[in-house]
Amino acid sequence: MQVSARGEYAVRIAVTLVAGHPNTVSASALAAEQQLPRKFAEVILGDLRRAHLVESVRGVEGGYRLARAPGRISVGEVLRAVDGPLSEVRGRRPEETSYEGAAVNLPRLWVAARAAVRSVLDEVSLAQAASGDFPVQVAELTSVDDAWLPR
């Protein structure tokens, strides 16, 4: 799995909206808090708004806020809002792939890999990401000895 800079920034912005911002917060303040380029943050906030994950409020007290409770928005939703599907094989969804011969079983592998990614990113809410109180199955994945080692 590869998370783009855009996806990473979107999750950082969304988690920042959870932590310590009960009302609205400006794009500039969000960008500054996460040390992101302001223009990039504005574009990402536009994507999140179009996906109905954040709302924008105009006026003196204006800015951005989450459109739903942070416990009801998954990290997977945020990533999809800015990057599209979580898993693709050469620009196609895993279930749309087909091969012949020795590679005939690979679509099942691609679908399984997507399911594994979903089982983490769709099960962790923004509230959990902000607090670090992850679901048991996610916490267990990070406790495996080699989970933190590159391969």
C-alpha positions in Angstrom: 0.0 0.0 0.0 1.2 3.5 -0.8 -0.3 6.6 0.7 0.2 9.7 -1.5 1.3 13.0 0.0 -2.2 14.3 -0.8 -3.7 11.4 1.2 -1.3 11.8 4.1 -2.0 15.6 4.2 -5.8 14.9 4.1 -5.6 12.5 7.1 -3.4 15.0 9.0 -5.9 17.8 8.3 -8.9 15.7 9.3 -7.3 14.5 12.5 -6.4 18.1 13.3 -10.0 19.0 13.0 -10.8 16.4 15.6 -8.1 17.4 18.1 -8.6 20.7 19.9 -10.9 22.4 17.4 -14.5 22.3 18.7 -15.7 25.0 16.3 -14.4 26.0 12.9 -10.8 26.5 12.0 -9.3 28.3 9.0 -7.4 26.5 6.2 -4.4 28.7 7.1 -4.5 27.6 10.7 -4.8 23.9 9.7 -1.9 24.2 7.3 0.3 26.0 9.8 -0.5 23.6 12.6 0.5 20.6 10.4 3.3 22.6 8.5 1.6 22.0 5.2 1.5 24.4 2.2 -1.6 26.6 2.6 -2.7 26.3 -1.0 -2.4 22.5 -0.9 -4.4 22.4 2.3 -7.1 24.5 0.6 -7.4 22.1 -2.3 -7.6 19.1 0.0 -10.3 20.8 2.1 -12.2 21.4 -1.1 -12.0 17.6 -1.9 -13.1 16.8 1.6 -16.0 19.2 1.4 -17.2 17.7 -1.9 -17.0 14.3 -0.3 -19.3 15.7 2.5 -16.6 14.9 5.1 -16.1 18.6 6.1 -18.2 21.7 6.0 -17.1 25.2 5.3 -18.6 28.1 7.2 -18.4 31.7 5.9 -18.0 34.8 8.0 -15.9 36.1 10.8 -16.1 32.8 12.7 -15.8 30.9 9.5 -13.6 28.1 8.5 -13.9 24.3 8.3 -15.3 21.6 10.6 -16.1 18.0 10.3 -19.5 17.3 8.7 -20.1 14.3 11.0 -18.9 13.2 14.4 -15.2 12.1 14.2 -16.2 8.6 15.4 -18.4 8.3 12.3 -15.7 9.1 9.7 -13.1 6.5 8.8 -9.6 7.2 7.7 -10.4 5.1 4.6 -13.2 7.6 3.7 -10.7 10.5 3.9 -8.2 8.8 1.7 -10.8 7.9 -0.9 -12.0 11.5 -1.0 -8.6 12.7 -2.2 -7.1 9.8 -3.9 -9.9 7.5 -5.1 -10.0 3.8 -4.5 -7.7 2.4 -1.8 -6.4 -0.4 -4.1 -5.8 -0.5 -7.8 -3.9 -2.7 -10.1 -2.5 -0.6 -13.0 -5.4 1.8 -12.7 -8.2 -0.8 -12.4 -10.0 -2.2 -9.4 -8.8 -5.6 -8.3 -12.0 -7.4 -9.3 -11.7 -6.0 -12.8 -8.4 -7.8 -13.5 -8.2 -11.1 -15.3 -5.3 -13.2 -16.4 -4.7 -16.4 -18.2 -2.4 -19.3 -17.5 -0.2 -19.4 -14.4 -1.5 -15.9 -13.4 -5.2 -16.8 -13.4 -5.4 -16.7 -9.5 -3.9 -13.2 -9.1 -7.2 -11.3 -9.0 -8.1 -13.2 -5.8 -4.8 -12.1 -4.4 -5.4 -8.4 -5.3 -8.9 -8.5 -3.8 -7.5 -10.1 -0.6 -4.9 -7.3 -0.4 -7.6 -4.7 -0.8 -9.7 -6.4 1.9 -6.7 -6.3 4.3 -6.2 -2.6 3.7 -9.9 -2.0 4.2 -9.9 -4.0 7.4 -7.6 -1.4 8.9 -8.4 2.0 7.2 -12.2 1.5 7.2 -12.2 0.3 10.8 -10.3 3.3 12.3 -12.3 6.4 12.8 -10.8 9.9 12.9 -11.6 10.0 16.6 -9.5 6.8 17.1 -6.7 8.1 14.9 -6.6 11.3 17.0 -6.6 9.6 20.3 -4.5 6.6 19.4 -7.2 4.3 20.9 -7.2 1.9 17.9 -9.5 -1.1 17.5 -7.9 -4.3 19.0 -7.2 -5.9 15.6 -5.3 -2.8 14.5 -3.4 -2.4 17.7 -2.4 -6.1 17.5 -1.0 -5.6 14.0 1.4 -2.9 15.3 2.5 -5.1 18.2 4.0 -7.8 16.0 7.8 -7.8 16.3 8.5 -7.2 12.6 5.6 -4.8 11.9 7.9 -1.8 12.3 10.7 -3.3 10.2 11.1 -2.5 6.5 11.2 -5.3 4.0 
